[in-house]
Amino acid sequence: MSQVRYGLIGTGGIAWSACKNINEYDDSTVIAATDLSAERLKKLCEENDIPNSYATTEELLADKNVDAVYIAVPNKFHAPLAIQALEAGKHVILEKPFAMSEEEGAAVIAASEKAGKKFTVGMNQRFVDKHQKIASLQRQGVFGEIYHAKAFWNRRSGIPGKGTWFGNKALAGGGCLNDIGVHFLDLCLYTMNRFDPVSVYGATYTKFGNRGLGYGGWGKSDKTETTFDVDDFASALIRFSDGATVALDASWACHQENANRNGVQLYGTDAGADVASGKVFRNDPIRADYDIIENVEAPLAYPGCCRFKNFTNVILGKQELCTPPQQSLIVQKILDGIQESSATGKEVTL
């Protein structure tokens, strides 16, 4: 195989950027797509020169020319469609979050192993060069012991549009935590190189969307139905086997100065980092000040890459998988734990 041919399952807004990412490389191309909306499917295929348009997932999966699929549909259908595609002999890259539960995620991994096909959850924050730089420095021991980290993504007014599936717990499983919090939780664990959480205490809140407030330009919809029974704010403290902690914070809507703020902060015994800027800090005890550490060699594991390029290279045997599914399963376990902790008011053992 010299080129990986992709099919798209789901043609919402994020599928457009996926199509562009896949087609910009010589060794990958989109040749098929399917969606429940015939109008949306037609528009995507016509404007992106996708030759094969299928009315059903079954028809797309029956196409022997399709090597891999990208699945971007409401969260409820992530695991079932991923398993269906794997059993049909396709490699699968899945939009986040992994699934509706850890059990569903484990079933997908089992299906991947049984089929002998590649599988990953496409966590795009891992591929930002500055983020990879910090991950590289951590693996060199620059930070010493990382005993605490902060991960956050807070929007001031960014709830997906009224009537979309994002606000429906039956379809989404959760709100801002599953939608945007998952990105920087995953990035935090990746840069720390820690996937051994032992407990979590979390709280989720629904304070804006249920009042018809906090809607921005994300996922616009002309629907008048306003079901909103998911979290629009969430926070958690995650503990690891050696006592290290991560403070996680996510919101679709809240009263804050910035329209949007996100990032990861690492606190180590030898240095600290602002992951988004790629800056590494070290205290100067004599000046009671700090220095920004410059000119540190930090070879990138996936330079100039993106989630689709990496997955294509994995299928072609050219690269290792940046986001192993077992790591995504740990992230899902934490998300489940936060929801359980919020419901019970107690710390949850993972």
C-alpha positions as CSV (number, residue, x, y, z in Angstrom):
1,M,0.0,0.0,0.0
2,S,1.5,3.4,-1.0
3,Q,-1.5,5.5,-0.2
4,V,-4.2,5.2,2.5
5,R,-7.7,5.8,1.2
6,Y,-10.1,7.3,3.8
7,G,-13.8,7.2,4.2
8,L,-15.6,9.8,6.3
9,I,-18.5,8.7,8.6
10,G,-20.2,11.9,9.5
11,T,-19.9,15.2,7.5
12,G,-20.4,17.9,10.2
13,G,-18.2,20.9,10.5
14,I,-15.2,19.0,11.9
15,A,-15.2,16.6,8.9
16,W,-14.4,19.5,6.6
17,S,-11.1,20.2,8.3
18,A,-10.4,16.5,8.5
19,C,-10.9,16.2,4.8
20,K,-8.4,19.1,4.2
21,N,-5.8,17.5,6.5
22,I,-6.1,14.1,4.9
23,N,-5.9,15.4,1.3
24,E,-2.9,17.7,1.9
25,Y,-0.6,14.7,2.0
26,D,0.5,12.6,-1.0
27,D,0.1,9.4,0.9
28,S,-3.5,9.9,2.0
29,T,-6.8,10.8,0.3
30,V,-10.5,10.9,1.0
31,I,-12.4,8.7,-1.5
32,A,-15.8,8.3,0.2
33,A,-18.2,9.8,2.7
34,T,-21.5,9.0,4.4
35,D,-24.0,11.0,6.5
36,L,-27.7,10.8,7.5
37,S,-28.2,14.2,5.9
38,A,-28.2,13.9,2.2
39,E,-27.9,17.6,1.7
40,R,-24.8,17.9,4.0
41,L,-23.2,14.9,2.4
42,K,-23.7,16.2,-1.1
43,K,-22.2,19.6,-0.2
44,L,-19.1,18.0,1.4
45,C,-18.5,15.6,-1.5
46,E,-19.0,18.2,-4.2
47,E,-16.8,20.9,-2.7
48,N,-14.0,18.5,-1.8
49,D,-14.0,16.3,-4.9
50,I,-14.9,13.1,-3.0
51,P,-15.8,10.6,-5.6
52,N,-18.0,8.2,-3.6
53,S,-21.1,9.3,-1.7
54,Y,-22.9,6.6,0.3
55,A,-26.4,6.9,1.9
56,T,-25.4,4.4,4.7
57,T,-22.4,3.4,6.8
58,E,-22.9,-0.2,5.7
59,E,-22.5,0.8,2.0
60,L,-19.3,2.8,2.8
61,L,-17.8,-0.1,4.8
62,A,-18.5,-2.5,2.0
63,D,-16.3,-0.4,-0.4
64,K,-13.2,-2.5,-0.7
65,N,-11.2,0.5,-1.8
66,V,-11.6,2.2,1.6
67,D,-8.7,1.4,3.8
68,A,-9.5,3.5,6.8
69,V,-12.3,5.6,8.2
70,Y,-12.6,8.8,10.3
71,I,-15.6,8.8,12.5
72,A,-17.1,12.1,13.6
73,V,-20.6,11.6,14.8
74,P,-22.5,12.2,18.2
75,N,-20.6,10.6,21.0
76,K,-23.3,7.9,21.6
77,F,-22.3,6.3,18.3
78,H,-18.5,6.4,18.6
79,A,-18.0,3.0,20.0
80,P,-20.6,1.1,18.0
81,L,-19.5,2.6,14.7
82,A,-15.8,2.1,15.5
83,I,-16.4,-1.6,16.3
84,Q,-18.5,-2.0,13.1
85,A,-15.8,-0.5,11.0
86,L,-13.0,-2.6,12.6
87,E,-15.0,-5.7,12.1
88,A,-15.4,-4.7,8.4
89,G,-11.6,-4.7,8.1
90,K,-11.0,-0.9,8.2
91,H,-8.5,1.0,10.3
92,V,-10.2,3.6,12.5
93,I,-9.4,7.1,13.7
94,L,-12.1,8.3,16.0
95,E,-13.0,11.8,17.0
96,K,-12.8,12.6,20.7
97,P,-14.1,11.7,23.3
98,F,-13.3,8.0,23.0
99,A,-16.7,6.7,24.1
100,M,-19.6,7.0,26.5
101,S,-17.8,4.9,29.1
102,E,-14.6,3.1,29.8
103,E,-16.4,-0.2,29.1
104,E,-17.3,0.9,25.6
105,G,-13.7,2.1,25.0
106,A,-12.4,-1.3,26.1
107,A,-14.7,-3.0,23.7
108,V,-13.3,-0.9,20.8
109,I,-9.8,-1.8,21.7
110,A,-10.7,-5.5,21.9
111,A,-12.3,-5.3,18.4
112,S,-9.2,-3.6,17.1
113,E,-6.9,-6.3,18.4
114,K,-9.2,-9.1,17.1
115,A,-9.4,-7.5,13.7
116,G,-5.7,-6.7,13.5
117,K,-6.4,-3.2,12.5
118,K,-5.0,0.1,13.7
119,F,-7.1,2.3,16.0
120,T,-6.6,5.7,17.6
121,V,-8.5,8.6,19.1
122,G,-7.4,11.7,17.2
123,M,-6.1,14.0,20.0
124,N,-4.8,17.0,18.0
125,Q,-3.1,18.9,20.8
126,R,-0.4,16.3,21.0
127,F,0.9,17.4,17.6
128,V,1.6,21.1,18.3
129,D,5.3,21.6,18.1
130,K,5.5,23.5,21.3
131,H,3.6,20.8,23.1
132,Q,5.9,18.1,21.7
133,K,8.9,20.2,22.9
134,I,7.7,20.1,26.5
135,A,7.0,16.4,26.2
136,S,10.5,15.8,24.9
137,L,12.1,17.9,27.7
138,Q,10.1,15.9,30.3
139,R,11.4,12.7,28.9
140,Q,14.9,14.1,29.3
141,G,14.3,14.8,33.0
142,V,14.5,18.6,32.7
143,F,11.7,19.1,35.1
144,G,12.8,16.7,37.8
145,E,9.7,15.3,39.6
146,I,6.5,16.9,38.3
147,Y,4.4,17.0,41.4
148,H,1.5,19.1,40.1
149,A,0.0,20.3,36.9
150,K,-3.0,22.5,35.8
151,A,-5.0,21.8,32.7
152,F,-7.8,24.1,31.6
153,W,-10.0,25.2,28.8
154,N,-12.5,28.0,29.7
155,R,-14.8,29.7,27.2
156,R,-16.7,32.8,28.3
157,S,-19.6,32.2,26.0
158,G,-19.0,29.1,23.8
159,I,-21.8,26.6,24.3
160,P,-22.6,24.8,21.0
161,G,-25.7,26.1,19.3
162,K,-29.2,25.5,20.7
163,G,-30.8,22.3,19.6
164,T,-27.5,20.6,18.6
165,W,-26.7,17.2,20.1
166,F,-23.9,18.6,22.3
167,G,-26.4,19.7,24.9
168,N,-28.3,16.4,25.0
169,K,-26.8,14.0,27.6
170,A,-28.3,10.9,25.9
171,L,-26.3,11.7,22.7
172,A,-23.2,13.4,24.2
173,G,-22.7,11.7,27.5
174,G,-21.5,15.0,29.0
175,G,-20.9,18.6,28.1
176,C,-17.8,20.8,28.2
177,L,-15.8,18.1,30.1
178,N,-16.2,15.6,27.2
179,D,-16.0,18.2,24.5
180,I,-13.1,20.5,25.4
181,G,-11.8,19.5,28.8
182,V,-10.7,16.2,27.3
183,H,-8.3,17.9,25.0
184,F,-6.2,19.5,27.7
185,L,-6.6,16.6,30.2
186,D,-5.0,14.4,27.5
187,L,-2.3,17.0,26.7
188,C,-1.5,17.2,30.4
189,L,-1.1,13.5,30.8
190,Y,1.0,13.3,27.6
191,T,3.4,16.1,28.6
192,M,3.7,14.7,32.1
193,N,4.1,11.2,30.7
194,R,1.7,10.0,33.5
195,F,-1.1,7.5,32.9
196,D,-1.4,6.0,36.4
197,P,-4.2,7.9,38.1
198,V,-5.5,6.3,41.3
199,S,-8.4,8.6,42.3
200,V,-10.4,11.7,41.3
201,Y,-12.6,14.2,43.0
202,G,-14.8,16.2,40.6
203,A,-17.7,18.5,40.3
204,T,-19.8,19.4,37.3
205,Y,-22.2,22.2,37.0
206,T,-25.1,23.3,34.7
207,K,-25.5,27.0,35.2
208,F,-25.9,28.8,31.8
209,G,-27.1,26.5,29.0
210,N,-30.2,25.5,31.0
211,R,-31.2,29.1,31.2
212,G,-30.6,29.7,27.5
213,L,-27.4,31.7,28.2
214,G,-23.8,31.3,27.0
215,Y,-24.4,30.3,23.4
216,G,-21.7,31.4,21.1
217,G,-20.8,30.7,17.5
218,W,-19.9,27.0,18.0
219,G,-22.1,24.5,16.3
220,K,-24.7,27.0,15.1
221,S,-28.2,25.7,14.6
222,D,-31.6,27.1,13.6
223,K,-33.4,24.6,15.7
224,T,-35.7,25.9,18.4
225,E,-35.5,22.8,20.6
226,T,-33.4,23.7,23.7
227,T,-32.7,20.5,25.6
228,F,-29.7,21.1,27.8
229,D,-28.9,18.6,30.5
230,V,-25.1,18.4,30.4
231,D,-22.4,20.2,32.2
232,D,-21.2,23.7,31.1
233,F,-18.6,23.9,33.9
234,A,-16.5,21.1,35.4
235,S,-13.5,20.9,37.7
236,A,-11.5,18.0,39.2
237,L,-8.5,17.0,41.2
238,I,-6.8,13.9,39.9
239,R,-4.3,12.0,42.1
240,F,-1.5,9.7,40.8
241,S,0.2,6.7,42.4
242,D,3.1,8.7,43.9
243,G,0.9,11.6,45.2
244,A,1.3,13.9,42.2
245,T,-1.9,15.8,41.2
246,V,-3.6,17.4,38.3
247,A,-6.1,20.2,38.7
248,L,-8.5,20.2,35.7
249,D,-10.9,23.0,34.8
250,A,-13.3,23.3,31.8
251,S,-16.2,25.5,30.9
252,W,-18.3,26.4,27.9
253,A,-19.6,29.5,29.7
254,C,-18.6,31.5,32.7
255,H,-18.1,35.1,33.8
256,Q,-14.4,35.8,33.0
257,E,-12.4,38.4,31.2
258,N,-11.0,36.3,28.3
259,A,-13.4,35.0,25.6
260,N,-11.2,31.8,25.5
261,R,-8.3,30.6,27.6
262,N,-6.6,27.2,27.6
263,G,-3.4,25.6,28.5
264,V,-1.3,23.3,30.7
265,Q,1.1,24.4,33.5
266,L,3.7,21.9,34.8
267,Y,5.3,22.3,38.2
268,G,8.5,20.3,38.8
269,T,11.2,20.1,41.4
270,D,13.8,21.4,38.9
271,A,11.8,23.5,36.5
272,G,8.3,24.4,35.4
273,A,6.6,25.0,32.1
274,D,3.8,26.8,30.3
275,V,3.0,24.2,27.7
276,A,1.1,26.4,25.3
277,S,4.0,28.8,24.9
278,G,6.7,26.2,25.1
279,K,8.4,28.2,27.8
280,V,10.4,26.5,30.5
281,F,11.0,28.4,33.8
282,R,13.6,27.9,36.6
283,N,13.8,29.9,39.8
284,D,16.9,31.9,40.6
285,P,17.2,31.7,44.4
286,I,19.8,34.5,44.6
287,R,17.8,37.1,42.7
288,A,14.4,35.8,43.9
289,D,13.4,35.8,40.3
290,Y,13.2,33.3,37.5
291,D,14.9,32.5,34.2
292,I,13.4,31.3,31.0
293,I,15.5,28.3,29.9
294,E,16.6,28.8,26.3
295,N,18.5,26.7,23.8
296,V,17.6,23.3,25.3
297,E,17.8,20.5,22.7
298,A,14.3,19.0,22.4
299,P,14.0,16.7,19.5
300,L,10.3,16.4,18.4
301,A,8.8,13.0,18.1
302,Y,6.4,14.0,15.3
303,P,7.7,17.2,13.7
304,G,5.3,18.8,11.1
305,C,2.7,16.1,11.8
306,C,-1.0,16.0,12.6
307,R,-3.2,13.3,13.8
308,F,-4.1,12.1,10.3
309,K,-0.5,12.2,9.0
310,N,0.6,10.2,12.0
311,F,-2.2,7.6,11.6
312,T,-1.5,7.3,7.9
313,N,2.2,6.7,8.7
314,V,1.3,4.1,11.3
315,I,-0.8,2.2,8.7
316,L,2.1,2.4,6.2
317,G,4.5,1.2,8.8
318,K,6.5,4.5,8.9
319,Q,5.8,5.7,12.4
320,E,4.7,4.8,15.9
321,L,1.2,5.8,17.1
322,C,1.3,9.1,19.0
323,T,-1.9,8.4,20.9
324,P,-2.1,4.7,21.8
325,P,-5.6,3.6,22.6
326,Q,-4.8,2.4,26.1
327,Q,-3.8,6.0,27.0
328,S,-7.1,7.2,25.6
329,L,-8.8,4.6,27.8
330,I,-7.2,6.0,30.9
331,V,-8.5,9.5,29.9
332,Q,-12.0,8.0,29.5
333,K,-11.6,6.3,32.9
334,I,-10.9,9.8,34.4
335,L,-13.9,11.4,32.7
336,D,-16.1,8.6,34.0
337,G,-14.7,9.1,37.5
338,I,-15.3,12.9,37.4
339,Q,-19.0,12.3,36.5
340,E,-19.4,9.7,39.3
341,S,-17.7,11.8,41.9
342,S,-19.9,14.8,41.0
343,A,-23.0,12.6,41.3
344,T,-22.0,11.1,44.7
345,G,-20.0,14.0,46.2
346,K,-17.2,11.6,47.0
347,E,-13.7,10.9,45.8
348,V,-13.7,8.0,43.3
349,T,-11.0,5.3,43.2
350,L,-9.9,4.6,39.6
